[in-house]
């Protein structure tokens, strides 16, 4: 609204208010001071004219301050996200409705403080609580609406035939997007259901892609390319979750919170996030676990041919790798660094961080 027009509106409001107050109270005021001998003075119409004129003159001092206050409030409201404003307003309306129901039950009481004062207090308090609940719980409400929308869409597509486990949302974290293998898994059809990409994960990817460090920048851009591939090239249902948890600063903690609210599954290859999800009873799919599961099985006693390339952490150990990247720790293998030798597997250690094979040179087995 134009500032001059707003100023005229404020002046008109004051004139109307002054005229109303003058109509109601100025005749009684003149009567109270015993000057009702002049009939014209105590006329309600003259009272309305006097009241309107008085408040109109007052606006010459107050209108600029009032217009400035309205402008500041307007600017503050414009800066508030629409979701915050909407849910805060819904909470305020619900709070006022509850206050109205309570005050109706109190209206029949004849005690002054209960019938007149207490309803005002209840109205203000319930309205404030309603606004605060709606504003601070907006993320949970958005999540509730989002999950219902996704489930309704899946029922329309599949006729409600999918199992409850399949209907669970798969929430992607930053590490699994940058890793890139998620696109290949989706392409093969092993990961079914709806993929959810939180907006705060997109923000973290954008921040990494804009990094001054070349390595981080390339990783961030790779993650954005992977997302574009999943959305545009693959036959996968992808949803963007636009909510945020402003009281939580860590992205991993936000993912866990979102998974709890939606009863979803976190998809990651972050070992630490995997452990946090397990501790908080949140379902998690670790891409590293899947990669380890599809690697060829190696049993103790089998023979492998491996090149020892470096020292191990322990005394006289040597380190080699299989073609799939699995690390082999060769006992007494330090003397064979740079050589390709036959080894015999002694044990296999499998964790979410990867698989490790322990072996010893075949020559030592023959010597024994």
Secondary structure, DSSP 4 states (H G I P E B T S, - for coil): --HHHHHHHHHHHHHHHHHHHIIIIIHHHHHHTT-TTSTTTT-HHHHHHHHHHHHHHHHHHHHHHHHHHHHHHHHHHHHS-HHHHHHHHHHHHHHHHHHHHHHHHHTT---HIIIIIHHHHHHHHHHHHHHHHHHHTHHHHHHHHHHHHHHHHHHHHHTT-S-HHHHS-EEEPHHHHHH-HHHHHHHHT-S-SEEEEEHHHHHHHHHHHT-SSHHHHHHHHHHHHHHHHHHHTS--EEEEE----TT---HHHHHHHHHHHHT-EEEE--HHHHHHHHHTT--EEEHHHHHHHTSPP--TT-EEEEEEEEE-SSTT-EEEE-TT--EEEEET-GGGTT-EEEEEEEEEEEETTEEEEEEEEHHHHHH-
